[in-house]
């Protein structure tokens, strides 16, 4: 998997460390240059400046330009679904972990949601892999959402004019 340096927006003018690191950045061992951003950055010519420019882009970058800004977490409702985590993993996972979703069983009349393995064309019911926990709530702890899952899926499906199964796959997986 290529790193951010493969992007033309963050390419270096040279790969010679003597030209990319100023003597004051290495003569005394200090994290200062990497912590304190200079007034004017030269990200193509200095590694510390490249790091500052890349972090700034990641944290506050133009979402329309590259669609991957951390600011999506506090400017949108991205945290309400696992989809954003799935498409922007924190670390590369060479094991390719499985994806699971909370779906309603289409074959039964039950409104009880089950965990499904979402790999492949058709989800496979795998509820036996997960242990349901029933915990007592503390005195000052309440539910964030009082509706049950099936009611929320039905409501969203009606609002979006889609069938229940499609809605559960979109928002539950």
Number of C-alpha atoms within 10 A of each C-alpha: 4 6 6 11 12 10 9 8 12 15 15 18 12 12 10 10 11 10 13 21 15 15 10 10 16 11 8 9 8 11 11 11 16 15 11 11 14 12 5 7 14 15 20 16 20 19 20 24 22 21 16 20 20 18 14 13 16 17 15 14 19 13 14 8 8 10 11 18 18 16 15 17 13 9 8 9 9 14 12 10 13 14 14 14 11 10 9 10 9 8 6 9 8 6 6 7 8 8 14 19 22 20 29 24 17 11 6 8 8 10 14 13 18 17 22 24 20 19 12 7 6 9 17 14 18 14 15 10 10 9 7 8 6 6 6 7 9 7 6 5 8 9 7 6 8 8 10 11 18 17 11 15 24 17 14 17 17 13 9 10 10 12 13 19 16 13 21 23 17 14 16 21 19
